[in-house]
Amino acid sequence: MTTLNVRDIRGGYGSADEIVKGIDLEVKARDLAVIIGPNGAGKSTFLKLVAGLLKPKTGHVEIDGRHLMPGSAQDACEQGLSFVPQERNVFQSLTVRENLEMGGYLVRSELKSRVEAQLERFPLLKPRLKHKAGNLSGGQRQVLAMAVALMTQPKVLLLDEPTAGLSPAAADEVFDLIRELAGQGLAILMVEQNALLALEYGTRGLVLVAGRKLRDASASDLLADDEVRHLFLGGAQIH
């Protein structure tokens, strides 16, 4: 069973930065682990450290026991990790098909079959293959971004604010797809500002505050936690 392990990750955007202050984490296949916390907590920075887009000061990341090369997004990708950023996650001037083909640059010999697999997984993309990505709706662009990330058949998927800017209905649809992907065997780690909705869909929740992990529990336990509900869920009552 695929496992993502993060051990004592510390770092930020420069050699003197320590936005993330020593986080340990384990995410297994079929987990949908949700990271919540206030603005400035280091959530997106943490994802970038895990994805190899930033080089940590200390700590390491493993997939199935293999250490990833620190600060190497290419090595992370080759070892089975895909990252979908919040912004600039598709090439807006390219068509849907061209975006999918860009996502398969490491698997050119299997490009056609990989594109077909994503169209089967996300049928809403089929009639839009010739459409420019920039002309898609926000929800459709997010689906395309996930499809592009899945072209390499990753074991681990990182998502940064996948519902940012989406309508409530579109957000629900995107979360349905994400939960389905986890059910198919992916290990998913997601940062999400819509904490209540994310925890309702997720299996686990992690609360980050000032670069540190404050809570790590099942999503249902966090939803029922009075302190978490007061600080991060707007005091919402969970039924």
C-alpha positions in Angstrom: 0.0 0.0 0.0 1.4 3.4 -1.0 2.5 5.6 1.8 3.7 9.2 1.8 5.9 9.9 4.8 7.1 13.4 5.8 9.7 13.7 8.6 10.6 16.9 10.4 10.2 19.1 7.4 11.4 22.7 8.0 11.8 25.5 5.5 10.5 28.3 3.5 11.3 30.5 0.5 14.9 31.3 1.4 17.8 29.9 3.3 16.9 32.0 6.4 13.2 31.2 6.2 11.5 28.8 8.5 7.8 29.2 7.7 7.3 25.5 8.2 8.7 24.4 11.6 9.2 20.7 11.8 6.1 18.8 10.5 5.7 15.0 10.5 3.0 13.4 8.5 1.9 10.1 7.0 -0.7 9.7 4.3 -1.7 6.2 3.0 -3.5 5.0 -0.1 -7.2 5.9 0.0 -6.6 8.7 2.5 -8.0 12.1 1.8 -6.0 14.2 4.2 -7.1 17.8 4.5 -4.8 20.6 5.9 -6.7 23.5 7.4 -5.5 26.6 9.3 -5.5 30.4 9.3 -3.9 32.5 6.6 -0.2 32.6 6.9 0.0 29.2 8.7 2.4 27.8 6.1 -0.1 25.4 4.5 0.8 26.0 0.8 4.5 26.4 1.7 4.4 22.9 3.3 2.9 21.4 0.1 5.6 23.0 -2.0 8.3 21.5 0.3 6.7 18.1 0.0 6.4 18.4 -3.8 10.1 19.4 -4.2 9.3 22.9 -5.4 11.2 24.2 -2.4 14.2 22.7 -0.7 13.8 22.0 3.0 16.3 23.1 5.6 15.9 19.8 7.5 13.8 16.7 7.1 12.9 14.5 4.2 10.0 13.1 2.2 9.5 9.4 1.4 7.2 7.5 -0.9 7.0 3.8 -0.1 10.2 4.1 1.9 12.3 5.8 -0.8 13.7 9.2 0.1 12.9 11.9 -2.5 15.7 14.2 -3.6 15.3 17.4 -1.6 14.1 20.3 -3.7 13.7 18.2 -6.8 10.2 18.4 -8.3 11.3 16.1 -11.2 12.4 13.4 -8.8 9.2 13.7 -6.9 7.2 13.3 -10.1 9.3 10.3 -11.2 8.7 8.6 -7.9 5.0 9.0 -8.1 4.0 12.4 -6.8 1.9 15.0 -8.6 1.1 18.5 -7.4 -1.8 20.7 -8.6 -1.1 24.3 -7.6 -3.9 26.8 -6.8 -2.9 29.2 -9.6 -1.5 28.6 -13.1 -2.4 25.0 -13.0 -3.3 24.8 -16.7 -1.9 26.4 -19.9 -4.8 28.7 -20.7 -3.7 29.4 -24.3 -3.6 25.6 -25.1 -6.5 23.3 -25.8 -7.7 20.7 -23.4 -6.0 18.0 -25.4 -2.7 19.9 -25.6 -2.8 20.4 -21.8 -3.2 16.6 -21.3 -0.4 15.9 -23.7 1.8 18.3 -21.8 1.0 16.4 -18.6 2.3 13.2 -20.3 5.7 14.5 -21.4 7.4 11.8 -19.3 5.3 9.0 -20.9 5.3 9.9 -24.6 5.2 6.2 -25.7 1.9 5.8 -23.8 0.5 9.3 -24.5 -2.6 8.3 -26.5 -3.7 5.6 -24.0 -3.1 7.9 -21.1 -5.2 10.7 -22.7 -8.0 8.3 -23.3 -7.8 7.0 -19.7 -8.3 10.6 -18.4 -11.2 11.2 -20.8 -12.9 8.1 -19.5 -12.2 9.2 -15.9 -13.4 12.8 -16.6 -16.0 12.6 -19.4 -16.9 16.3 -19.2 -13.5 16.9 -20.9 -14.4 14.8 -24.0 -16.6 17.4 -25.8 -14.1 20.2 -24.9 -10.9 18.7 -26.3 -10.5 21.5 -28.8 -11.5 24.3 -26.4 -8.8 26.6 -25.0 -8.3 25.9 -21.3 -8.8 29.6 -20.7 -12.3 29.4 -22.0 -13.4 26.8 -19.5 -15.4 27.5 -16.4 -13.5 27.5 -13.1 -14.7 24.0 -12.2 -13.9 22.6 -15.6 -10.3 24.1 -15.4 -9.9 22.4 -12.0 -11.0 19.1 -13.4 -8.5 19.6 -16.3 -5.7 20.4 -13.9 -6.3 17.2 -12.0 -6.5 15.2 -15.2 -3.2 16.7 -16.3 -1.6 15.8 -12.9 -2.9 12.2 -13.3 -1.3 11.7 -16.7 1.8 10.3 -15.0 -0.3 7.8 -13.0 0.9 9.1 -9.6 0.6 7.3 -6.3 0.3 10.6 -4.4 -1.6 13.7 -5.3 -1.1 17.1 -3.7 -3.9 19.7 -4.2 -3.6 23.3 -3.2 -6.9 25.1 -2.7 -8.8 23.0 -5.4 -12.1 24.9 -4.8 -10.7 28.4 -4.7 -13.1 30.8 -6.5 -15.6 28.1 -7.3 -19.3 28.3 -6.7 -20.7 26.1 -4.0 -22.2 23.7 -6.6 -18.9 23.5 -8.5 -17.0 23.0 -5.2 -19.2 20.1 -4.3 -18.6 18.5 -7.8 -14.8 18.9 -7.5 -14.8 17.4 -4.0 -16.9 14.5 -5.2 -14.2 13.8 -7.8 -11.4 14.1 -5.3 -13.1 11.7 -2.9 -13.6 9.3 -5.8 -9.9 9.5 -6.7 -8.9 8.6 -3.1 -11.3 5.7 -3.2 -9.5 4.4 -6.3 -6.3 4.1 -4.3 -4.5 7.5 -4.5 -3.0 9.0 -1.4 -4.3 12.6 -1.4 -3.0 15.5 0.6 -5.0 18.7 0.2 -4.9 22.3 1.5 -8.3 23.9 1.6 -9.6 27.2 2.9 -13.2 25.9 3.0 -12.4 23.9 6.1 -16.0 22.8 6.9 -16.6 21.4 3.5 -13.2 19.8 3.2 -13.5 18.0 6.5 -17.0 16.7 5.5 -15.4 15.1 2.5 -12.0 14.1 4.0 -10.9 11.1 6.0 -8.3 12.9 8.0 -7.7 16.5 9.1 -4.5 18.4 10.0 -4.6 21.8 11.6 -1.5 24.0 11.0 -0.9 27.1 13.0 2.3 29.3 12.7 4.0 26.5 10.7 3.4 23.8 13.3 1.0 20.9 13.3 -1.6 21.6 16.1 -4.0 18.7 15.4 -3.9 15.4 13.4 -7.0 13.4 13.7 -9.9 11.8 11.8 -12.0 14.4 9.9 -15.0 13.4 12.0 -13.1 14.0 15.3 -12.0 17.5 14.1 -15.6 18.3 13.1 -16.7 17.5 16.6 -13.8 19.3 18.3 -15.2 22.5 20.0 -11.9 24.4 19.8 -11.4 23.6 16.1 -15.0 24.4 15.3 -14.8 27.8 17.1 -11.4 28.8 15.6 -11.6 27.4 12.0 -15.2 26.4 11.2 -16.9 29.7 12.2 -18.5 28.0 15.2 -20.7 25.9 12.8 -22.7 23.2 14.5 -22.2 19.8 12.9 -25.2 17.5 12.5 
